[in-house]
Amino acid sequence: MNTSGGPMSGPSARMATRLALAQSAQTGSLARRALRQLFESARIDRDASDTAVLLATELVTNAVEHGRGDAQLDAAVQDDVIRLEVTDSSTVVPRPNTGVSDLDERGRGLLLIDALASRWGVQPRQDGKTVWCELDLA
């Protein structure tokens, strides 16, 4: 985990989207649909798109389940990286749950992000936090 790389830092985005995330059972599917459209428009290959959608789903699920109030997803396709950010109003910094057993059905979200993302981290904010990850395309 890294705490540098604040919200949408780095090279300028060639394509981006922002989505408000209400605390609803449909939030994950709405986010996945918006991201698939973004990645298709940006001509991202299917493997990278699938991985980025999985990463975003984990970030969104954590924000909706553990954050306070509504959250926001920002996704950007930059020259050689996909950057995903989820901002919520909780100040609790998430940590990977290393105590998950093989029989547990939940609790692996940040472990997946750590395994699949090229980089990830948490940027504390005065009004909450942004959890971000990047997926290298090159």
C-alpha positions in Angstrom: 0.0 0.0 0.0 1.1 3.5 -0.7 -0.2 6.8 0.6 1.3 9.0 -2.1 -0.3 9.7 -5.5 -3.3 11.8 -4.5 -6.5 12.0 -6.4 -6.0 11.8 -10.2 -2.4 12.7 -10.0 0.1 11.9 -12.8 -0.3 12.3 -16.6 -3.5 13.8 -17.9 -6.4 11.5 -18.7 -7.2 10.8 -22.3 -10.7 9.5 -21.1 -12.3 9.7 -17.7 -15.6 9.3 -15.9 -17.0 10.2 -12.6 -19.9 8.4 -10.9 -21.7 9.2 -7.7 -22.1 6.0 -5.6 -25.3 5.9 -3.6 -25.6 3.3 -0.8 -27.7 0.9 -2.8 -27.6 -2.8 -3.9 -27.4 -1.6 -7.6 -24.3 0.6 -7.1 -21.8 -2.1 -8.1 -23.6 -3.0 -11.3 -24.0 0.7 -12.3 -20.3 1.3 -11.7 -19.3 -1.8 -13.7 -21.5 -0.7 -16.6 -20.1 2.8 -16.7 -16.5 1.4 -16.5 -17.1 -1.1 -19.3 -18.4 1.8 -21.5 -15.3 3.9 -20.6 -12.9 1.1 -21.3 -14.6 0.1 -24.6 -14.5 3.7 -25.8 -10.8 3.9 -24.8 -10.1 0.6 -26.7 -8.7 -1.1 -23.6 -8.1 -4.8 -24.2 -10.6 -7.3 -22.6 -8.1 -8.7 -20.0 -7.1 -5.3 -18.7 -10.7 -4.1 -18.8 -11.9 -7.1 -16.8 -9.1 -6.7 -14.2 -9.9 -2.9 -13.8 -13.6 -3.6 -13.4 -12.8 -6.2 -10.7 -10.6 -3.7 -8.9 -13.2 -1.0 -9.1 -15.9 -3.4 -7.9 -13.8 -4.1 -4.8 -13.2 -0.4 -4.1 -16.8 0.5 -4.6 -18.1 -2.3 -2.4 -15.8 -1.3 0.4 -16.9 2.3 0.2 -20.6 1.5 0.1 -20.4 -1.1 2.9 -17.8 0.5 5.2 -17.9 4.2 4.3 -20.3 6.7 5.7 -22.8 8.3 3.3 -22.5 8.5 -0.4 -19.2 7.9 -2.2 -17.7 8.8 -5.6 -15.8 6.8 -8.2 -13.4 8.5 -10.5 -11.8 6.4 -13.3 -9.3 7.6 -15.9 -7.5 6.0 -18.8 -4.2 7.6 -19.2 -1.5 6.9 -21.7 -0.2 3.7 -20.1 -2.3 3.3 -16.9 -5.9 3.0 -15.7 -6.4 4.9 -12.5 -9.4 4.2 -10.2 -10.3 6.3 -7.2 -13.1 5.9 -4.7 -13.7 8.8 -2.3 -16.0 8.5 0.8 -16.5 10.4 4.0 -15.1 7.8 6.4 -11.7 8.6 7.9 -10.9 5.0 8.7 -7.9 3.8 6.6 -8.6 0.4 5.2 -6.1 -2.4 5.7 -5.9 -5.8 4.0 -7.5 -8.5 6.1 -4.7 -11.1 6.5 -6.8 -13.2 8.9 -9.3 -14.4 6.2 -9.7 -18.2 6.2 -10.3 -20.4 3.1 -13.9 -20.8 4.3 -14.7 -17.1 4.6 -16.9 -15.7 1.8 -15.9 -12.0 2.4 -12.9 -10.0 3.5 -10.6 -10.4 0.5 -11.2 -7.2 -1.3 -8.0 -5.4 -0.4 -6.0 -8.6 -0.8 -7.3 -8.8 -4.4 -6.4 -5.2 -5.0 -3.0 -5.7 -3.6 -2.5 -8.8 -5.8 -3.9 -7.4 -9.1 -3.2 -3.6 -9.1 0.2 -2.3 -10.1 0.0 0.2 -7.2 -2.6 1.2 -4.7 -2.9 3.4 -1.6 -5.0 5.6 0.5 -5.0 9.4 0.4 -6.5 10.9 3.7 -8.7 13.9 3.2 -10.0 16.4 5.6 -13.6 15.1 5.0 -12.7 11.4 4.5 -10.4 9.5 2.3 -9.7 8.4 -1.3 -8.7 4.8 -1.9 -7.0 4.5 -5.3 -5.3 1.9 -7.5 -3.6 1.9 -10.8 -3.3 -0.8 -13.4 -0.4 -0.5 -15.9 -1.4 -1.1 -19.5 2.1 -1.4 -20.9 
